Amino acid sequence: MFKAIDPSQATGAQLAAFEETKSQFGGVVNLFRVAGNAPNVLSGILSFNKSLAQDRELSNAQVELVAMLTSALNRCDYCVNVHMQVGKLYGLKESQLLDAMAGKAEKLQDQALLNYTNEVVRNRGQVTEETLNAVAVAGFSDKALLEVIGVIGVYTSLQYIRHVANPENDFPVVSEFNPEIHGASQD
């Protein structure tokens, strides 16, 4: 397990990264505390995330659906727990987030978004024409589809940090999450 940096002891680049974390996320959770060991990496992820939020077509709820599915596919229990809480803040019901974790949605537009996310993550960006057509028919522009890739990139980076650094979980556990069922194949 990597050392978690105490934000009250941070100086220089670590302090700047933690201040940006507070600005964007409201605090410095354990995942960010371990990422603070490389403030250049944490700052880069935060900069990318901040840029994605500017003039974004995707709604906050759509971002959370993408983040939840990406977290589940990447087998990140920590991030599933985080996005269950954040998704609720953006008006999603627990049932919608549990469905998203499994790549399912009630609304056709959300289902098209999750199908696209699923293919991007599982196939490393190789998406079928059928999926691209379906997501376009559902109303997503090229800009929105690129934003989905950006969201996947931000959260995949954080999920890899979680897997390697193994920070202590500081969110309520989503007991329904099972990486063997929800996660992408590790072949």
C-alpha positions in Angstrom: 0.0 0.0 0.0 1.3 3.4 -0.9 1.7 6.1 1.8 -1.3 8.4 2.0 -0.2 12.0 2.2 -1.8 14.1 5.0 -3.1 17.2 3.3 -2.2 19.3 6.4 1.4 18.3 5.9 1.5 18.9 2.1 3.7 21.7 0.7 4.6 22.9 -2.8 3.2 20.9 -5.7 1.4 18.5 -3.4 -0.4 21.3 -1.6 -1.3 22.9 -5.0 -2.7 19.6 -6.2 -4.7 19.0 -3.0 -6.1 22.6 -3.2 -7.3 21.8 -6.8 -8.7 18.5 -5.6 -10.7 20.4 -2.9 -11.9 22.9 -5.6 -13.1 20.2 -8.0 -14.3 17.5 -5.6 -14.9 19.2 -2.3 -12.1 17.4 -0.4 -9.1 15.1 -0.5 -10.3 11.5 -0.3 -7.8 8.7 0.2 -7.4 8.0 -3.5 -6.1 11.6 -4.0 -4.0 11.3 -0.9 -2.0 8.4 -2.4 -2.0 10.1 -5.8 -0.4 13.0 -4.1 2.9 11.1 -4.0 3.2 12.2 -7.6 1.7 15.7 -7.6 2.5 16.1 -11.3 0.4 13.1 -12.1 -2.5 14.2 -9.8 -2.3 17.7 -11.2 -2.4 16.4 -14.8 -5.5 14.3 -14.1 -7.2 17.2 -12.4 -6.3 19.6 -15.2 -7.8 17.1 -17.7 -10.9 16.7 -15.6 -11.3 20.5 -15.2 -11.0 21.0 -19.0 -13.6 18.3 -19.6 -16.1 20.1 -17.4 -15.8 23.3 -19.4 -18.5 23.8 -22.1 -19.4 20.1 -21.8 -22.4 18.7 -23.7 -22.9 15.7 -21.4 -25.0 16.3 -18.3 -23.6 15.6 -14.9 -25.9 12.6 -14.6 -24.6 11.3 -18.0 -21.0 11.7 -16.8 -21.9 9.7 -13.7 -23.5 6.9 -15.8 -20.3 6.7 -17.9 -18.1 6.9 -14.7 -20.1 4.1 -13.0 -19.9 1.7 -15.9 -16.2 2.5 -16.5 -15.5 1.9 -12.8 -17.3 -1.5 -12.9 -15.6 -2.6 -16.1 -12.3 -1.6 -14.7 -13.1 -3.6 -11.5 -12.6 -0.6 -9.3 -14.6 -1.1 -6.1 -13.4 2.2 -4.7 -14.7 4.1 -7.7 -18.0 2.2 -7.8 -18.5 3.3 -4.2 -17.6 6.9 -5.0 -19.8 7.2 -8.1 -22.8 5.7 -6.2 -22.6 8.7 -3.9 -21.8 11.3 -6.5 -24.4 10.0 -9.0 -27.1 10.4 -6.3 -26.0 14.0 -5.9 -26.8 14.6 -9.6 -30.3 13.2 -9.3 -29.7 9.5 -10.3 -31.5 6.9 -8.3 -29.5 4.0 -6.7 -31.3 1.6 -9.1 -30.2 3.6 -12.1 -26.6 3.5 -10.9 -26.8 -0.2 -10.2 -28.1 -0.7 -13.7 -25.4 1.4 -15.1 -22.8 -0.7 -13.3 -24.2 -3.6 -15.4 -24.4 -1.6 -18.6 -28.2 -1.2 -18.5 -30.5 1.8 -18.5 -34.2 2.4 -18.8 -34.0 5.4 -21.2 -33.0 4.6 -24.7 -30.6 7.6 -24.8 -28.9 6.4 -21.7 -28.7 2.8 -23.0 -27.0 4.0 -26.2 -24.5 6.0 -24.1 -23.7 3.0 -22.0 -23.4 0.7 -25.0 -20.9 3.1 -26.5 -19.0 3.4 -23.2 -19.0 -0.4 -22.9 -17.4 -0.8 -26.3 -14.9 1.9 -25.8 -13.7 0.4 -22.5 -13.8 -3.3 -23.4 -12.4 -2.9 -26.9 -9.9 -0.1 -26.1 -11.6 2.4 -28.4 -12.6 0.0 -31.1 -16.3 0.8 -31.6 -18.6 -0.8 -34.2 -20.4 1.3 -36.9 -23.7 0.0 -35.5 -22.9 1.4 -32.0 -21.7 4.7 -33.5 -24.9 5.0 -35.5 -27.1 4.1 -32.5 -25.5 6.7 -30.3 -25.7 9.3 -33.0 -29.4 8.5 -33.5 -29.9 8.8 -29.7 -28.8 12.4 -30.1 -25.1 12.4 -29.1 -22.8 14.7 -31.2 -19.2 13.9 -32.1 -18.2 16.3 -29.3 -20.2 14.4 -26.7 -18.7 11.1 -27.8 -15.2 12.5 -27.5 -16.2 13.8 -24.0 -17.2 10.2 -23.1 -13.7 9.1 -24.0 -12.3 11.9 -21.9 -14.4 10.8 -18.9 -13.2 7.3 -19.4 -9.6 8.5 -19.5 -9.8 10.5 -16.3 -11.5 7.7 -14.4 -9.4 4.9 -15.8 -6.3 6.8 -14.7 -7.7 7.1 -11.2 -8.8 3.5 -11.2 -5.3 2.3 -12.1 -3.9 4.4 -9.3 -6.5 2.8 -7.0 -5.4 -0.7 -8.1 -1.7 -0.1 -7.7 -1.7 2.1 -4.6 -4.7 0.4 -2.8 -5.9 3.3 -0.7 -8.2 2.6 2.2 -11.8 2.9 1.1 -13.6 5.9 2.6 -17.1 5.6 1.0 -20.0 3.3 1.8 -19.5 0.0 0.1 -21.8 -1.0 -2.8 -22.4 -4.6 -1.8 -24.0 -5.4 -5.2 -20.7 -4.8 -7.0 -18.9 -8.0 -8.0 -15.8 -7.5 -10.2 -16.2 -11.1 -11.6 -19.7 -10.3 -12.8 -19.4 -6.6 -13.7 -15.8 -6.3 -14.6 -14.4 -6.6 -18.1 -12.5 -9.8 -19.0 -8.9 -9.7 -18.0 -7.8 -11.8 -21.0 
